[in-house]
């Protein structure tokens, strides 16, 4: 389905796969995918991750989308025991201490909760785009998920540019995350995200204190151990 429009990919997914979830971070791509999905069917399943460190603007965005479309949004949170053990051993702001500890924080707050939330689903839809980063440049529109055995991973916007995403948002007057107005180009946890400047990569504002490290949290691209 590499050459198919995102709406075609979504319709195929809903008609061909029993249980499909949209996993939303409530960045611009999430706004587009949720709007496209509810035009196909009213009972879309939307999952999101509450890491416990999100900006207030993200929580506000979740409420805006829920109210606009009258849909339920399942919020997955870290396991309390995992979180307590990690923080007790490494501190609240362990992500500043080393890339490995940053990845551990992402694993506890994101990867493990997502794996639990996807239990019972057959496929999940993500807003990944190839243009976002070199680690995403080969993202297939549809394929097996290497991080979650047995699940299909669907990226309807894989071939879209940032301009196409924002053109759709403007055309359909969609809600979008207010931090974009403050110069953010990628939005994650509050302490791990900053605004970017002209000429920087879209994900340059993620973990900006790290030098030479992959700007991924592990949800879509796992660091391979040698």
DOLONU-689380 format. One record per residue (C-alpha): residue number from 1; residue in one letter; x, y, z. Coordinates in Angstrom, 2 decimals. Layout:
N
[NUM, 'A', [X, Y, Z]]
...
// end
This chain:
226
[1, 'X', [0.00, 0.00, 0.00]]
[2, 'X', [3.02, 2.25, -0.44]]
[3, 'X', [1.33, 4.50, -3.00]]
[4, 'X', [-2.12, 4.63, -1.43]]
[5, 'X', [-3.54, 7.73, 0.23]]
[6, 'X', [-3.66, 7.63, 4.05]]
[7, 'X', [-7.46, 7.45, 4.01]]
[8, 'X', [-7.29, 4.37, 1.78]]
[9, 'X', [-4.79, 2.71, 4.11]]
[10, 'X', [-6.98, 3.41, 7.14]]
[11, 'X', [-10.12, 2.13, 5.45]]
[12, 'X', [-8.29, -1.06, 4.44]]
[13, 'X', [-7.08, -1.52, 8.03]]
[14, 'X', [-10.54, -1.13, 9.53]]
[15, 'X', [-12.11, -3.43, 6.95]]
[16, 'X', [-9.39, -6.10, 7.06]]
[17, 'X', [-8.12, -6.26, 10.64]]
[18, 'X', [-10.41, -7.08, 13.59]]
[19, 'X', [-8.99, -4.82, 16.33]]
[20, 'X', [-7.07, -1.71, 15.39]]
[21, 'X', [-5.84, 1.02, 17.75]]
[22, 'X', [-4.55, 4.48, 16.91]]
[23, 'X', [-1.67, 5.26, 19.24]]
[24, 'X', [-1.66, 9.04, 19.59]]
[25, 'X', [0.94, 11.37, 21.04]]
[26, 'X', [-1.31, 14.32, 20.17]]
[27, 'X', [1.23, 15.91, 17.92]]
[28, 'X', [0.11, 17.17, 14.50]]
[29, 'X', [0.09, 13.72, 12.92]]
[30, 'X', [-2.29, 12.43, 15.60]]
[31, 'X', [-4.74, 15.22, 14.79]]
[32, 'X', [-4.74, 14.18, 11.14]]
[33, 'X', [-5.05, 10.43, 11.74]]
[34, 'X', [-7.87, 10.71, 14.27]]
[35, 'X', [-9.83, 13.05, 11.99]]
[36, 'X', [-9.39, 10.68, 9.03]]
[37, 'X', [-10.38, 7.68, 11.12]]
[38, 'X', [-13.61, 9.10, 12.52]]
[39, 'X', [-14.70, 9.95, 8.98]]
[40, 'X', [-14.45, 6.21, 8.25]]
[41, 'X', [-16.04, 4.87, 11.44]]
[42, 'X', [-17.32, 6.52, 14.64]]
[43, 'X', [-16.02, 3.95, 17.15]]
[44, 'X', [-12.28, 4.38, 16.71]]
[45, 'X', [-10.02, 3.07, 19.47]]
[46, 'X', [-7.43, 5.65, 20.52]]
[47, 'X', [-4.61, 4.92, 22.97]]
[48, 'X', [-2.20, 7.43, 24.45]]
[49, 'X', [0.66, 7.21, 26.93]]
[50, 'X', [0.68, 9.33, 30.06]]
[51, 'X', [4.31, 9.14, 31.10]]
[52, 'X', [3.72, 11.28, 34.17]]
[53, 'X', [6.05, 13.96, 32.76]]
[54, 'X', [3.95, 15.40, 29.92]]
[55, 'X', [3.42, 19.15, 29.45]]
[56, 'X', [0.08, 20.44, 30.67]]
[57, 'X', [-0.66, 21.44, 27.07]]
[58, 'X', [-0.68, 17.77, 26.06]]
[59, 'X', [-3.31, 16.92, 28.67]]
[60, 'X', [-5.37, 19.88, 27.44]]
[61, 'X', [-5.00, 18.61, 23.87]]
[62, 'X', [-6.28, 15.15, 24.83]]
[63, 'X', [-9.43, 16.75, 26.26]]
[64, 'X', [-9.95, 18.92, 23.17]]
[65, 'X', [-9.79, 15.92, 20.85]]
[66, 'X', [-12.02, 13.79, 23.10]]
[67, 'X', [-14.65, 16.53, 23.21]]
[68, 'X', [-14.52, 17.37, 19.50]]
[69, 'X', [-15.06, 13.82, 18.30]]
[70, 'X', [-16.98, 12.40, 21.27]]
[71, 'X', [-14.63, 9.43, 21.44]]
[72, 'X', [-13.09, 7.52, 24.30]]
[73, 'X', [-9.33, 7.79, 24.69]]
[74, 'X', [-7.60, 5.06, 26.65]]
[75, 'X', [-4.73, 6.45, 28.71]]
[76, 'X', [-1.92, 4.01, 29.54]]
[77, 'X', [0.38, 4.82, 32.46]]
[78, 'X', [3.63, 3.34, 33.78]]
[79, 'X', [3.47, 0.49, 36.26]]
[80, 'X', [3.70, 2.01, 39.75]]
[81, 'X', [6.17, -0.62, 40.92]]
[82, 'X', [8.45, -0.20, 37.91]]
[83, 'X', [8.38, 3.56, 38.35]]
[84, 'X', [9.09, 3.44, 42.08]]
[85, 'X', [12.02, 1.08, 41.61]]
[86, 'X', [13.55, 3.15, 38.81]]
[87, 'X', [13.20, 6.48, 40.61]]
[88, 'X', [14.36, 5.04, 43.92]]
[89, 'X', [17.50, 3.64, 42.37]]
[90, 'X', [18.37, 6.32, 39.80]]
[91, 'X', [16.50, 9.47, 40.80]]
[92, 'X', [13.65, 11.43, 39.25]]
[93, 'X', [15.79, 13.05, 36.54]]
[94, 'X', [17.90, 10.04, 35.62]]
[95, 'X', [17.60, 10.85, 31.91]]
[96, 'X', [20.22, 13.60, 32.31]]
[97, 'X', [22.83, 11.22, 33.71]]
[98, 'X', [23.49, 8.99, 30.68]]
[99, 'X', [21.89, 7.87, 27.41]]
[100, 'X', [21.36, 4.39, 28.86]]
[101, 'X', [19.43, 5.79, 31.81]]
[102, 'X', [17.43, 8.01, 29.48]]
[103, 'X', [16.48, 4.94, 27.49]]
[104, 'X', [15.55, 3.14, 30.71]]
[105, 'X', [13.25, 6.01, 31.64]]
[106, 'X', [11.61, 5.82, 28.21]]
[107, 'X', [11.25, 2.06, 28.54]]
[108, 'X', [9.49, 2.30, 31.91]]
[109, 'X', [7.35, 5.30, 31.06]]
[110, 'X', [6.57, 4.49, 27.39]]
[111, 'X', [7.56, 1.12, 25.97]]
[112, 'X', [6.26, -1.15, 28.72]]
[113, 'X', [2.92, 0.69, 29.08]]
[114, 'X', [2.41, 0.58, 25.31]]
[115, 'X', [3.10, -3.16, 25.20]]
[116, 'X', [0.48, -3.72, 27.91]]
[117, 'X', [-2.04, -1.41, 26.25]]
[118, 'X', [-1.70, -3.16, 22.88]]
[119, 'X', [-2.56, -6.54, 24.37]]
[120, 'X', [-5.67, -7.81, 22.60]]
[121, 'X', [-5.19, -5.67, 19.50]]
[122, 'X', [-4.17, -6.99, 16.10]]
[123, 'X', [-2.65, -3.80, 14.71]]
[124, 'X', [-1.79, -0.26, 15.68]]
[125, 'X', [-1.67, 2.97, 13.70]]
[126, 'X', [1.14, 5.44, 14.24]]
[127, 'X', [1.90, 8.92, 12.91]]
[128, 'X', [5.46, 8.11, 11.86]]
[129, 'X', [6.74, 9.96, 8.80]]
[130, 'X', [9.94, 9.17, 6.90]]
[131, 'X', [10.87, 12.83, 6.74]]
[132, 'X', [11.03, 13.17, 10.53]]
[133, 'X', [14.41, 11.50, 11.05]]
[134, 'X', [16.98, 9.24, 9.41]]
[135, 'X', [15.89, 6.42, 11.74]]
[136, 'X', [12.42, 6.66, 10.19]]
[137, 'X', [13.45, 7.00, 6.55]]
[138, 'X', [12.61, 3.37, 5.72]]
[139, 'X', [9.29, 3.23, 7.60]]
[140, 'X', [6.86, 0.95, 5.74]]
[141, 'X', [3.23, 1.94, 5.40]]
[142, 'X', [2.17, -1.53, 6.57]]
[143, 'X', [4.37, -4.20, 8.07]]
[144, 'X', [4.98, -6.54, 10.99]]
[145, 'X', [5.95, -4.77, 14.21]]
[146, 'X', [9.43, -5.92, 15.24]]
[147, 'X', [8.90, -4.66, 18.79]]
[148, 'X', [5.51, -6.35, 19.38]]
[149, 'X', [5.34, -9.90, 18.08]]
[150, 'X', [2.20, -10.77, 16.15]]
[151, 'X', [1.04, -7.18, 15.65]]
[152, 'X', [0.83, -5.23, 12.41]]
[153, 'X', [2.17, -1.68, 12.46]]
[154, 'X', [0.51, 0.83, 10.15]]
[155, 'X', [1.94, 4.25, 9.26]]
[156, 'X', [-0.53, 5.84, 6.82]]
[157, 'X', [1.39, 9.15, 6.77]]
[158, 'X', [4.81, 7.57, 6.16]]
[159, 'X', [5.35, 9.30, 2.82]]
[160, 'X', [3.79, 12.64, 3.81]]
[161, 'X', [5.81, 15.80, 4.37]]
[162, 'X', [5.35, 18.18, 7.27]]
[163, 'X', [3.71, 20.64, 4.86]]
[164, 'X', [1.10, 18.06, 3.87]]
[165, 'X', [0.26, 17.41, 7.51]]
[166, 'X', [-0.26, 21.09, 8.24]]
[167, 'X', [-2.19, 21.66, 5.02]]
[168, 'X', [-4.68, 18.99, 6.15]]
[169, 'X', [-4.93, 20.56, 9.61]]
[170, 'X', [-5.68, 23.98, 8.13]]
[171, 'X', [-8.10, 22.65, 5.52]]
[172, 'X', [-10.19, 20.85, 8.13]]
[173, 'X', [-9.67, 23.36, 10.96]]
[174, 'X', [-8.33, 20.68, 13.30]]
[175, 'X', [-7.17, 21.24, 16.86]]
[176, 'X', [-3.41, 21.08, 17.21]]
[177, 'X', [-0.93, 21.13, 20.06]]
[178, 'X', [-0.32, 24.72, 21.26]]
[179, 'X', [3.42, 24.18, 21.76]]
[180, 'X', [3.84, 24.36, 17.98]]
[181, 'X', [3.12, 28.07, 18.31]]
[182, 'X', [6.12, 28.34, 20.62]]
[183, 'X', [8.61, 26.83, 18.19]]
[184, 'X', [8.36, 23.15, 19.05]]
[185, 'X', [8.63, 20.74, 16.12]]
[186, 'X', [8.48, 17.48, 18.10]]
[187, 'X', [6.71, 17.17, 21.44]]
[188, 'X', [7.33, 14.57, 24.13]]
[189, 'X', [7.88, 14.75, 27.88]]
[190, 'X', [8.27, 18.27, 29.27]]
[191, 'X', [11.83, 17.96, 30.66]]
[192, 'X', [13.08, 16.18, 27.53]]
[193, 'X', [11.74, 18.50, 24.82]]
[194, 'X', [12.59, 22.04, 23.78]]
[195, 'X', [11.75, 24.31, 20.88]]
[196, 'X', [13.95, 24.11, 17.79]]
[197, 'X', [15.48, 26.85, 15.67]]
[198, 'X', [15.62, 27.33, 11.92]]
[199, 'X', [17.73, 24.71, 10.19]]
[200, 'X', [17.52, 22.13, 12.96]]
[201, 'X', [16.14, 18.63, 12.42]]
[202, 'X', [12.51, 18.15, 13.46]]
[203, 'X', [13.61, 16.01, 16.40]]
[204, 'X', [16.59, 18.12, 17.45]]
[205, 'X', [14.62, 19.36, 20.46]]
[206, 'X', [14.38, 15.86, 21.92]]
[207, 'X', [17.10, 15.05, 24.52]]
[208, 'X', [19.08, 17.97, 23.13]]
[209, 'X', [21.85, 17.61, 25.74]]
[210, 'X', [22.93, 14.29, 24.21]]
[211, 'X', [25.61, 14.35, 21.52]]
[212, 'X', [25.72, 11.71, 18.80]]
[213, 'X', [22.82, 9.71, 20.21]]
[214, 'X', [19.78, 8.46, 18.29]]
[215, 'X', [16.78, 10.72, 18.90]]
[216, 'X', [14.37, 7.86, 19.54]]
[217, 'X', [12.72, 6.64, 22.74]]
[218, 'X', [12.42, 2.97, 21.84]]
[219, 'X', [8.78, 2.87, 20.74]]
[220, 'X', [9.77, 2.81, 17.07]]
[221, 'X', [13.51, 2.22, 16.99]]
[222, 'X', [15.39, 0.14, 19.53]]
[223, 'X', [19.10, 0.57, 20.15]]
[224, 'X', [20.77, -2.72, 19.32]]
[225, 'X', [23.22, -3.98, 21.90]]
[226, 'X', [26.59, -5.23, 20.59]]
// end
